[in-house]
Amino acid sequence: MGTLYLVRHGQASFGAENYDQLSARGVEQCVRLGEYWRERGMQFDAVIRGSLQRHAQTLDAICQGMQMDCEPLVTPALNEYDSHALIAAVRPGPRPEVHTPELYKQHFRLLCDALAQWMSGTITPVGMPGWDEFSGGVRGVLEQVRDQHVGRNVLLVSSGGPIATAMSEVLSTPAEMMIALNMRIRNSAVTEFSISPRRLMLQTFNSLAHLDSDAHRDWITYA
């Protein structure tokens, strides 16, 4: 039985003009993940990632740490939802820069509310697919892995939203559970599904074993 390893991208540039760019810490997190896997002899038979820049940078850093070449299948179905479009749909107008803990909390409370309204069909954020199309894209990738990669190890690099959606799909939870899962996934965290011909099954969620040392524990980030 093979395993699907879903990795959330490393720390991006929250609060900057371009979020879709790993920070220096984000690169370090992902290089460390690659080193951790190399130390344990990990190899992948297939690699899949979203088409966002932070997905490409995350995979490049993992492969650097593993000292291996990566030739991924790239699919927009693994791209994150547009948080700015979601928030604008429920709270139009300019938003303050998020630079304090309280503003950070307000931002994510508003985002959770927007996600719930998007999933229920109450809002249609500009430039975004509907929830059914978004979740269906993630489901399609999971079905592809199950159909084509039984008995193989597969690396998938994406974002919190698609990974939480995959979790909700595999566990058959209410769709709204995706929001709670999404808010907990840490940068460079690993979630594992075992792959059988009939289904995917959860093994681990949101693991940071590669950062579980005195030298790396302060590298843990969420955004």
C-alpha positions in Angstrom: 0.0 0.0 0.0 1.4 3.4 -1.0 1.2 6.7 0.8 0.2 10.2 -0.3 2.2 12.9 1.5 0.4 16.3 1.4 2.6 19.2 2.2 1.4 22.7 2.9 3.8 25.3 1.5 6.4 27.0 3.7 5.8 30.3 5.4 4.7 32.8 2.8 4.8 36.6 2.9 1.7 37.4 5.0 1.0 41.2 5.1 3.3 41.9 2.1 2.2 43.2 -1.2 2.8 39.8 -2.8 1.8 36.9 -0.4 2.7 34.3 -3.0 6.4 34.3 -2.2 8.1 32.2 0.5 9.9 34.1 3.2 13.4 33.2 4.2 11.9 31.1 7.1 9.6 29.4 4.7 12.5 28.2 2.5 14.3 27.0 5.6 11.3 25.0 6.7 11.0 23.2 3.4 14.7 22.5 3.0 14.7 21.0 6.5 11.7 18.8 5.5 13.7 17.6 2.5 16.7 16.9 4.7 14.6 15.0 7.2 13.2 12.8 4.4 16.7 12.2 2.9 18.0 11.2 6.3 15.3 8.5 6.4 15.8 7.3 2.8 12.5 8.6 1.5 11.8 8.5 -2.2 8.8 9.5 -4.2 7.4 7.8 -7.3 5.3 10.8 -8.4 5.2 14.5 -7.5 2.2 16.8 -7.9 1.9 20.5 -7.0 -0.3 23.5 -7.5 0.7 26.2 -9.9 1.2 29.0 -7.4 4.7 30.4 -6.9 4.8 29.4 -3.3 4.0 25.8 -4.3 6.9 25.8 -6.8 9.3 27.4 -4.3 8.2 24.9 -1.6 8.9 21.9 -3.8 12.2 23.3 -5.0 13.3 23.7 -1.4 12.2 20.2 -0.4 14.0 18.7 -3.4 17.1 20.7 -2.5 17.0 19.2 1.0 16.5 15.7 -0.5 19.3 16.3 -3.0 17.0 15.0 -5.8 15.5 16.2 -9.1 11.8 16.9 -9.1 9.6 16.7 -12.2 6.1 17.5 -10.9 2.7 17.3 -12.5 1.4 20.9 -12.1 -2.3 21.4 -11.7 -4.3 24.5 -10.7 -6.8 22.3 -9.0 -4.4 22.4 -6.0 -4.3 26.2 -5.9 -5.6 28.1 -2.8 -8.8 30.1 -2.7 -8.5 33.9 -3.0 -8.7 35.2 0.5 -8.8 38.8 -0.6 -11.7 38.2 -2.9 -13.6 36.3 -0.2 -13.2 39.0 2.4 -14.1 41.7 -0.2 -17.3 39.8 -0.9 -18.5 40.1 2.7 -16.7 43.4 3.7 -16.3 45.7 0.6 -13.9 48.6 0.8 -10.3 49.1 1.9 -9.0 47.0 4.7 -6.4 48.0 7.3 -2.9 46.5 7.1 -2.7 43.5 9.4 0.3 44.3 11.6 -1.0 43.6 15.2 -2.2 40.4 16.9 -5.7 41.8 17.2 -5.9 42.8 13.5 -4.5 39.3 12.7 -7.4 37.7 14.7 -10.0 40.0 13.0 -8.6 39.1 9.6 -9.0 35.4 10.2 -12.4 35.7 11.9 -13.6 37.5 8.8 -12.0 35.0 6.5 -13.8 32.1 8.3 -17.1 33.9 7.9 -16.5 34.5 4.2 -15.5 30.8 3.7 -18.7 29.7 5.3 -20.8 32.0 3.1 -18.9 30.9 0.0 -19.4 27.2 0.7 -23.1 27.8 1.3 -23.5 29.7 -2.0 -24.4 33.0 -0.2 -21.6 34.9 -1.8 -19.8 34.7 -5.2 -16.3 36.2 -4.8 -15.0 37.9 -7.9 -12.7 35.8 -10.0 -13.2 32.6 -7.9 -14.9 29.3 -8.7 -17.9 28.2 -6.7 -17.3 25.9 -3.8 -18.5 22.8 -5.7 -16.0 23.5 -8.5 -13.2 24.1 -6.0 -13.8 21.0 -3.9 -14.5 19.0 -7.1 -11.0 19.9 -8.4 -9.4 18.6 -5.2 -11.6 15.5 -5.3 -10.4 14.8 -8.9 -6.8 15.0 -7.9 -7.4 12.5 -5.0 -9.2 10.1 -7.4 -6.3 10.4 -9.9 -3.8 9.4 -7.1 -6.0 6.5 -6.0 -6.5 5.2 -9.6 -2.9 5.6 -10.8 -0.6 5.3 -7.8 -1.6 2.3 -5.6 1.6 0.9 -4.0 3.6 4.1 -4.7 4.7 7.0 -2.6 3.3 10.3 -3.9 4.3 13.9 -2.8 1.6 16.6 -3.2 2.5 20.2 -2.5 -0.5 22.6 -2.0 -2.1 25.1 0.4 -4.2 24.9 3.5 -7.5 25.2 1.8 -7.1 22.3 -0.7 -5.4 20.1 2.0 -8.2 20.7 4.4 -10.7 20.0 1.7 -8.9 16.7 1.0 -9.1 15.9 4.7 -12.8 16.6 4.8 -13.4 14.5 1.7 -11.4 11.5 3.0 -13.1 11.6 6.4 -16.6 12.4 5.0 -17.0 15.3 7.3 -19.5 18.1 6.8 -18.1 20.6 4.3 -17.9 23.3 7.1 -15.3 21.1 8.9 -12.9 22.2 6.2 -12.7 25.7 7.7 -11.7 24.4 11.2 -9.1 22.1 9.7 -7.8 24.8 7.4 -7.1 27.2 10.2 -4.9 24.6 12.0 -2.6 23.5 9.2 1.0 24.8 9.8 3.6 25.8 7.3 5.4 22.8 5.7 3.2 20.4 7.7 2.8 16.9 6.4 -0.5 15.0 6.2 -0.4 11.4 5.1 -3.1 9.2 3.4 -2.6 5.6 2.7 -3.6 4.7 -0.9 -5.7 1.6 -1.7 -7.6 0.9 -4.9 -10.9 1.6 -3.2 -10.1 4.6 -1.1 -7.7 6.9 0.7 -7.3 6.6 4.4 -5.9 9.1 6.9 -2.6 8.1 8.6 -1.3 11.5 10.0 -2.5 15.1 10.0 -0.5 18.3 10.3 2.8 16.7 11.4 6.0 18.7 11.8 8.3 15.9 12.8 11.1 17.6 10.8 10.9 20.6 13.1 10.8 18.6 16.4 14.1 19.5 17.8 15.5 22.3 20.0 17.2 23.8 16.9 14.0 24.0 14.9 11.0 24.4 17.2 10.9 28.2 16.8 10.6 27.7 13.0 6.9 26.7 13.4 4.5 29.2 11.7 0.9 29.3 10.5 0.5 31.9 7.8 
